[in-house]
Amino acid sequence: MSNNNKDSLQQENNNFQFIINTQYLKDLSFENPKAPNSLKVFNSKPEIKIDVDIKSKSLKDHGEDIFEVDLMIKGSTYVEKEIMFVVEAIYSGIFTIKNAPNDVLEKVLLIECPKFLFPFLRSIIAANTRDGGFPPLMITPIDFVSLYESKKKKN
């Protein structure tokens, strides 16, 4: 590769910017509808269902190249087909992403940004289920690439 091409590539790479401006809990709900009966010991193993979704939007009123990403997780636990608890949360971040081509921007917003948000939301959900009288719901790491690809196939 010639020096001009290397300089040109380095210039392009230097122009891409990814900044986490802030992150915050946007919404949280914990329901224990069968309490106190839901807190007794059961003979069968609980069934846990986890739903994950990601939404992003441009925040033009905050400035150019600024985006909000929402990571939404809903966890439900059933024992013997009876609901024990439901936890729903939205954890959001505001990101500055400059000089990204549209196809790259979409992947950054829907794959990379949620990767930064996930550990915080996982901790919040674990603490809330524990505080609700249950063992902490420790959500396993999410493959955001697979989630992105499966959503693309549906659309």
N, C-alpha and C positions, 0 to 999 in steps of 0.2 A: 504494500500500500504506500502510495507517495505521501510525503509530508503534508501536502495541501489537503489530501483526503483525510488524513488523521486529524489535522487541525479543524477541518470542517465538521467531522464527526464529534470531536471533543466539544466544539462550540455548540452543536445541537444538544448534546448531553448536558452541558452546563446550563442551558436555558430551561430545562425541565425543573420545576419546583414542586415539592410536596411538603406542605406545612400543616401540622395539626394545631389549629387555633385554640380550640376548646372542646371539651366533651362533658356531657351531663346526662342525668337521668331525666327523661321526659315524661314517662308514665310508669306507674307500678300498681299492680293489683294482686292481692293474695286473698283467696277465698277458701275457707274451711267449712263448707256447708253442713257437714254431718257432726261437727264438734258437739259434745265431747266423745261421741261414739267412734269417731274416726281415729281417735288416739289410742284405742285399745289394741292389744296384740292380736294379729290375725294368723290363721294357719296357712294361708296361701301367700304366694309371692305377689308383690304389687306389680301392676302393669303401668308402665310409664310411657307417655306419648309426648314428644317434643316437636313443635312446629317452629320453623325459622323463616323470617322474611326480611328483606332489605329494600329500603326505598331511598332514593336520592333526589335532590332538587337543587337547582341553582338558586343562590341568594343574591340576585342582582342588586337589591337594595342595600346589601352589606358591602358590595364592591364587585369588581370584575374578577372572575376565576375563583369565586368563593361558593362552596357547596355544603349543604347539610346532608348527612347520611344518617338514617335511622336503622338500627338493628333491632328487630322485634323477635322476641322469643316467648312462646306460650308453652308451659309445661303442665300436663295433667297427670294425676296418679289415681289409679283405680285399684280396688281390692274386691275380688268377687263381684265384679261389674258395678260396684258402688263407687262413686266419686269420693276421693279422700280430700284432695285439694287441687286448686287451679292457681297457677301463678302466671301473670302476664306482665311483660315489661318492655319498654322501649328505651334504649340507650342511644344517644345521638352524639354526633361530633360535627364540628364545623371545620372544614378543610380548605386550604388554598392550594389549588392545583393549576399551575401555569405551564403553558407551552406543551400541552399533551394533545396529540392527534385524537380525534373523536373516538376511534376504536380503542385506543389506549386509555383515554379518559373514562370510558364506560367501565373497563376492567378495573381501573384504580378505584373508582367509586363503589363498585359492587363486589370486589374481591379484597383489595388491599385495605381499604378503610375499615370494613367490618372486622378484619383480622386485628386491628388495633383496638377496636371497641369491645370485642368479645370477652377478654379476660375480666374486664370490669363488670360487665353485665352478668357473667357467670358467677362472680363473687357475690353480687347483690342478690341473685336468685338463691344461691346456696344459703346465705344468711337469713333471707326471709322465710324459706321453708323450715330452716332450723328454728327460727323464732316462732314459727307457727306450730311447733310441737312435733315436727317430723325430722327424720334424718335429713341432713342437707342434700338438696338435689344438685349433684355435681354433674353438670352437662359435659359430655365428652367433647373434645375439640371438633370443630365443624370444618369440613372441607368446603371452603367457600368457592373454590374453582369448580368443583362438581355441582354445587348448588347453582352457580352462574350458568354453567353449560346446560343443566336440565331446564332452567327457566327460559333460556334462549331457544331450546327445542320446542317448548310449548307455544312460544309466540310465533 
